[in-house]
Amino acid sequence: MQPITRLGVLVNFTRQGAQEALGHLLQVAEGAGITLFATPDICERFPGLQPSAIDQFIAKGAQGVISLGGDGSLLTAVHTLAGMDLPLIGFNIGHLGYLTAVNEEGFGRALEQLASGTYRLEERTTLVAYTDHHPTGTAEALNDIVIARKAGGHALAIKVALDGHPVARYLCDGVILSTPTGSTAYALSVGGPVIAPQAQVFLLSVIAPHALTARPLVIPSTTRVTLSIDQPNETALLCIDGRDTEEIPSGHLVEILQAPTPVRLIIPHNKNNPYARLSRKLGWSSSFTR
């Protein structure tokens, strides 16, 4: 792969230890011969960084972007960089994440590998929703798109159709449509399966269903999913990667499809076991994750 020597940095300063981690990152980047770009306000506190507005990263020659924080920080970075075609790498602060590829003790080694071209680019499927308010599509979701009841609201009756074919009417708190990447997020907490990131499928999960037979459903990634609220005078929330975007009144349709643009993640060469983080996070077997 082409050596990466110029990277933008997005930092989540709400995470404990973020300033110290950024100082460490800057130090090891200098040792690896990598130039880091950040917004001018951050550069005032860290003079070794090169100033650049986020929308000028590409113009400054950035070949990718580091998200410094956790999984939520990387999701925020995906939305911040939408349309910029810059690959992302997650540098983790604190607890082990699913999406963030590198823990703090590995910052130096990861940057050395990027500088030598020993990494790979991994494409992750994304989702997009079409509604009355977003006829050209919502922001793209790396993890999931959720239709859920409003806080304090009643259970919803949600109709589901796949490629125009009626499938189910669920009485529930909501429905999650997740990518393989998002199978370890909200969908996992409601009993969904873990799906390998490379699989060309989506996962439909039901939140708190009023039926024991409402099971998670794995569908091809080419499927057109249509959801609607099938009860009068009820309104649901449409959420993209955990962010409320709009209200969906009863009778209105939400159509969800695979988005045309995947998210590209930079994976250091030493991270050649895609299941290692999952095994560590879920405590499956310490012998597999050394």
N, C-alpha and C positions, 0 to 999 in steps of 0.2 A: 504494500500500500504506500501511497505518497506520504512522506514524513509530514507531520503536523507540528508547526513551530509558532503559530499565531492563533490564540484562542481568546474569545470573549469570556467574561465571567459574570454570572448572575448570582448574587449572594442573598440568602435569607437571614437577615440580621436578627430576626426574632428567635432564632435557634440559639440556645446556650452554647457559648464557645465559638460563635461564628467569627468574631474578630480575630481570635487566636488562630483559628483554622485558616483564615484568609492570609494571615501573616506567614504561616507555615507553607501554604500553597505558593505564595509569592517567592519565598526563599528557595523551594525545591524547583520552581519553574526557572529561576535564574540559573540554577545548577544544570538544568536539562537543556538550556539554550532556547527556552520558549518565552515568547512575548505575550503578556496578558493585557487585555483591554477591559476597562470597566467605565461606568458612568463617572462624569467629572466629580460628583460629590463624594464618591468612594475614593477616587484618586487623591483627593485632598488629604485623606487620612492615611493613604498608603502610596507614597510617592513613587514606588517602583512600578506601579501600574500605569498603563498608557490610557489617556482619556479618550472616550468615544461614546457618543449616544448609541443606544442599542440598535436603532435603525441604520446606523453607520458602521456596524461591525463588518459587514461584507466589504464596504468601500475601503475600510482600513486593512483589509487583507485577512480577516479572521477566517480560519478554515473549519471552525467548529466553536461550540460554546460549552463551558463548564457550568453546571448548576451545583452550587455549593449549599447544601442543606440536607433535606431528606426527600422521601418520595413525593410528598406534597409540593416541595419546592421544584422538583423536576416537572411535575404536572403544570405548575404555574409557568415554568420556563417554556414548555411546549406551546402554551397559549400566547405567551409574550412574543415568541418568535414565529408565530403562524405566518406562513407565506414567504419566509426568508430563506428556506432551503438550506439551513445550517444544521449539521448533525450535532447531537447533544451527548454529553457524558455526565453522569451523576457522581459527584464526590460527596460522600456522606459524612454528616456530623452527628455523633450520638449513636442512637440505636440502629441496628442492622436493618437496611431497607431491601425491598424486592427490586426496585427500579434503579436505585443508586448503585453503581457498579464497583465503587472504590471507597474503602474506609480510610481514615486519616493516616494510619500507619503505612498505607500503600500509595499515598499521593506521589512520592518521588519516583517509585518504580513505574507507576502508570504513565507519568509524563515522559520518562525516559523511553518507554515503549512507543508512545505516540511520536516522539521526535525521531525515532529510528524506523518508523513505519510498520512496527510489529503490532498491529491491531486489526480489527475487522469492523465493518459497518453492518449493523443488523437492522432490517426494516420491520417496524411494528405496525400492524393494521390499525386504522382508526375508523370511527363512526361519525356520521353526520345525520342530523334530523331536519326534516322539512315540516314547517307548520304555517299557519296563516300569517304569523308575524315574521317568519323566516322562510319565505317561498324559495329563496336561493340557497338555503341551508344555514344551520347554526354553526357556531364554532365546532371544530372537529374534536372528538373525544378520543383520548388515548386509552383511558380505562373503561368508562361506561357512560351510557345515557339512561337516566332513571325518570320514570313517571311515578310520583308518590303523593300521598295525601298531604294536605297542608297541616301545620302544627295544630293539634287539637281538633282536627276534622274527623269525619266519620270514615269508615272503611269504604274503599272505592270498588265499583264494579267496572273492571277493565276488560274490554274485548280485544282479542289478539287475532290477527290474520297474518298468514305467511304466504307471500307471493299471491295475494288476493284470495287465498283460501281460508275460511274461518277455522280457527283451531280451538279457542277456549274463551270462556267468560269467567274471569277470576274475581271473587270477592276478597279483597286483600288491602294491604297498606300501600302496595305499589308493585311495579315491575321493573326489573333491571335488565338491560341488554348490554352485555359486556364483551369486550374484545378478549382474546387470549391473555393479553397483558393484564387486563382488568379482572381476570378470573381469581387473582389473589387479593383483590380489594373487597369492595362491598359484597360482591357475589359470594365470596368465600364465607363471609359472616352469616349468610342466610342458607348455608348448606350446599353451595354449588361445588362442582368438581374443580380441581386445578387442571388447567389446560396449558400445554407447552406453547411458548410464545410463537413458534413457527407454524402452528396449526392454522389452516385456512378455515376457521369456524368462528361462530359467535355463540354466546351462551345467554339463554333467556331464563331468568330466575324470578320467582315470585316472593314478595316480602310479606310475611305473616299471613299466609292464605287461610281462608276459612274452609279448608278441605285438605284432608290427608293425602289426596291423590295429586295435588299440585306439585309436580316434581320439576327440577331443572331440566331444560331442554337444550341440547346442542344442535345447532343448525349450520348449514353451509354459509360461508361468508358472502356468497352471492345472493342470499335471501333478502327480499324486501319485506320488512316488518312493519305492520300497521297497527297502531294502538289507538283506542278511543275510550272515553269515559261513558259508560252505558247506564247512566242514571240521571234524572233531572236535577238541576240546581246544585250540582257539585262541580268543584274546580280542583284540578290537580296542579302540581308543580312539575315542570320539566327541568331537570338538572343535567348539566354537562360536566363530567369529571368533578362532581361534588359542588358545583356552583349553580345556584338558582338562576335561571335565565328568563322564564316567563310562566304565566299561568295558562292552563289548558282547560277551557270550559267544557262542560258535557256536550257530546255530539260532535266535537271537533276532532279531526284526525291528526295523528303524528306519524309520519312515515320516516323510518330509519333505514339507512343503507350504509354499505361500506363506503367510506370517503375515498376520493380519488388519490389523495396524497398520504402516503404512510409517514410515520415519524422515523427518522434514522438515528440510531443510538451507536455511539462509539464504544466498542468493547475491547479492552486491552487484551493482548495475546494470552496472558497468563490466566484469563478468565474463560478457559476453554470448556469448563463443565457448566452448562447452562442450568443445572439443577442444584449446584452447590449451595447457593444462597437460600433456595427453597428448603433444602434439607436442614440447613442450620436454623433457619427461622422456625420451622415446624418441629425441630428436634427429632428428626427421623432416625439419624444415625451419625454419631460423631466420626466414625471411621471413614465415611464418605467425603468429609469436608475438610480434611487436613490440607 
